[in-house]
Amino acid sequence: MPKPGKKAIHLIEPNEFERLLLACRAGGESERSVEQATVRNRAILWVLLDTGIRVSELCALREADVDRNQRALRIQNTGGKQRTLTLSPNGWYQLLSYLEQYRPKEVFAQKEDVEEDHLFLSEWSEPLSINAITLLFGRIKQRAGISDKRVSPSVLRDTFAVRFLQAGGQIEALRDLLGLRDLEALKRYTRLSMQMIEKDQQKEPAEELLSRQNPALPTNRRRRRRPSSATPKQRLQQDAGRLDSSAGKEPVTDAEEDP
């Protein structure tokens, strides 16, 4: 159980993410406005899942932050530093579709130039705010019929972090990707990743037993041997040890907005 005051980590499963993508479509005044909002909302979901950026960083994105050569986004860190985050093929396709076909081209003349080049805009050509993203996620969650867990940008951030570690990513690389200095958050990601690896290990013997008990199952497709889960588990244990030994050496300065 999480400690008092600590939020439990919720993850979005692949089937739930598909439901969220489908729920991006809603009724509107015109077919064009519906399609515009749908493509924009799907691009937002993919960007958050692919990069794990904060909602404030999402709202601050500009057109100039889109790196078309690397198919990535440039995120401005506190203190003037910058990190580049690559998008998946699906994420890049959705973002490019929105940017080239559905992003509003006309902006109000009274708006300052500093606001005109925001990446994600409302149907009134205004930059999306954190509050607007909060309301958007509430609508999408309701239409998707997900009532048993939280759905927010920070949940997608947590999902990105845990999946990254499960796939064999290094804790130092994750810290850089998230622009994170909160050691406690990194420890929580490491612990949950280890728990999920252990759960997968427990499922593996049961799957092998089932296959032996059902010899009539098709066998013409060779089963690809899974890499040993002991290696990522040992790596995560080593990461946890390094985090414990470095506790108190770095300031905990990360503050996450959670709509």
N, C-alpha and C positions, 0 to 999 in steps of 0.2 A: 504494500500500500504506500502511496506517496506520502511524504511528510506533510503535516499541517501547513497550509499556505502554499504548497507546491502543486501546480496543476499536473494532472496525469497526462502522459503523452498519448494522443490519439493519432492513428494512422489511417489514411485513406487507401482502401484496397482497390485494385485495378477495376473490379466490376463497379465499385462505387464511383470511381472517377468517370467511368463511361456514363453512368447515370447523370452525373453532374454536367457532362458535356451535352447530353441530350436535353437536359433541363435548361440549357442556355437559350433555347428558342422559346419565345413568348409572343403573345398577341401585341399588335401595335397599330398605329394609324395607317401605315402603308406597308406593302410588302418590302419595299426598299429599306425602311427603317427597321423592320423586324430582322432582315438579313444582316444589316449593318451591326445591330446590337448583338446578334447571335455570334457573328464572326469575331467581334471584339471581345465578348465574354469568354469565348473558347480560347482565344489567344491569351487572355489574362490567366486562365486556369493553367494552360500549358507553361507559360513563363514562370509562374509560381512553383509548379511541380518540378520543372527542369532545373531551376536555379536555386530555389530555397531563399529567395530574397525577401526582405521585410516589406510589409505593405507600404511603409513610407518610401522605401526605395522604388517600389513599383510606381507610385504616384509621381515620383520625381523624374522618371525616365523621360528623355527627350528623343526626338527623331535622330539627332546626331549620335546618340548612344548605341544605335543599331549598327553593328559591324557586319556588313554584307559579305565581306571576304571570308571572315571566320565563322559566319552564321552564329553570331554571339552578341551579347549585350555588355556594354561597359557600365559598371556601377561605381558611383563616386562614394568612397568611404569617408567617414569623419576624419578630418585632418588633411584632406586633399588627396589622399591615396586613392588608387583606382584598381578594381579587379575586373577581369574579363570572364564571363560565364557563357559557356557554349550551350546551345539549345539542341534538343533531339530533332531528328528529321520531322516528326509530327509537329513539334513545337515551332520549328522554323517555318514550316508550311503555313500554319495557322497565323503566325505573326506577319508573315509576308503577304498573305491574302488580305489581312486587315489593313496593313499599311498601304498596299498598292491599289486596293479596290474599294475599301469600305471606310477608311478613315476620312472624317469630314475634311474637305478641302477649303471651305470658306470659314473664316473666323471673323469675329466682330472687329470692326475697325478701331473701336476704342480700347481693345485689349492691347497691352504692352507686348513687345516682341518676346520678352522673357517667358510669356505664357503661351504664345502662339505655337511653339514647337514641341509642346508636351506630346508624348507618344500616344497615350490613351485619353481620348476625349469623349465627352458626352454627346448626345444627339444635338445639343445646342452649341457644340464646338468649344466647350469649356473643359479645362483639365479636371479629371476625376480626382476627388478628394478621398481621404481615408474614410470619412463618413459615408460617401457614396459607395465605396467598395464594401463597407459593412452591410449596407442595405442590399446591395447586389447579392452578396453571399447568402443573406437571409432568404431572399426570393428563390435563388437557385436551389438551396437546400430544401425548401418547402416543396418546390415542384418536383425535385428528385425523390421525395418521399423518404429522406434520411432523417429519422427522428431519434435514433439511439446514440448519437455521438455528435460532438461539435464539428462544424465545418467552417473553416476560416483560413485566411492566408497563413497564419501561424501553424495550423494543422498541416498544410501542404509543405511548409518549411520543415516541420518535424519529420514528415514522410520522406522528403528528400534526404535529410540527414541520416536517418536510420537505414534507408535503402542503400545509400552510398557506402556505409560501413559494412552492411551485409554483403555487398558486391566485392568487398576486399579493399575498399578505399582506406587510406591512412588518416588517422585522427588529425595530424598536422595539416594535411591537405583540406580536410573538412573545415577546420577552423579558418583557413584562408578563404575558402569558397563562401562561407557564411559571413565573413567579415566579423567574426565572433571572438570575444576575449573572455567570455563567461565560462570559466572552467567547470562550474557545476552543471551547466547545460550540456557540455561535452561529456561529462561523466554519465549523465542520464541517458544520452544517446548510446554510449558504449554499453551500459548495463542492459538496455532494452535489446540492442542488437545481439548480445550474448544470449539473452533469454530466448530470442527467436531462433537462433542457431541451434540451441539445445533442444527446442521443440521440434525442429526439423530433423534432428538426429534421432529423436524418439519415434518419429513417423517412419523413418527409413526401414527399420527392421520389420515393421508391420506390413509395409508395401512389399518387401521381398517375400515374406511369409505368404501373403495373398497370392503372389505370382506363382509360388510353388504349389499352392493348393488349387490353382486353376490352370492346369497344363493345356487346356483347350483354347486358351486365349491366343490370338494371333501372335506369331513369333517371327514373321518374315521381316519386320523392321528391327534392326539391331538397336538395342538400347544404348544410348550414349552414356558412358560412365561419368558419374558426377564427381567433381573434384572433392577431395576430402574436406569436410567441414571442420576438422580439427585445426587446420592451419589458420583459417580466419578467427576461430575461437581463441587460439593461443595468441594471435596478434592482438585481438581486442583485450585480452587479459594483460598483455604487455602495455597496451595503450592506457588501460585503467591504472596500472602501476605508475606510469610516468605522470599521469594527471594527479595522482595522489601525492607524488613526491614534489610536484611543482606547485601544489596548493599554497597559497599565500605569497607566492613570488610575483604573481601578476594581478593587477587590479581587475575586479569584476565590474565592467562598465557597460555591458550590453543591456539595453532595455528594449524589449520587444513589444510593439503595439499588437494588440490582439482584438480585432473587431469581433 
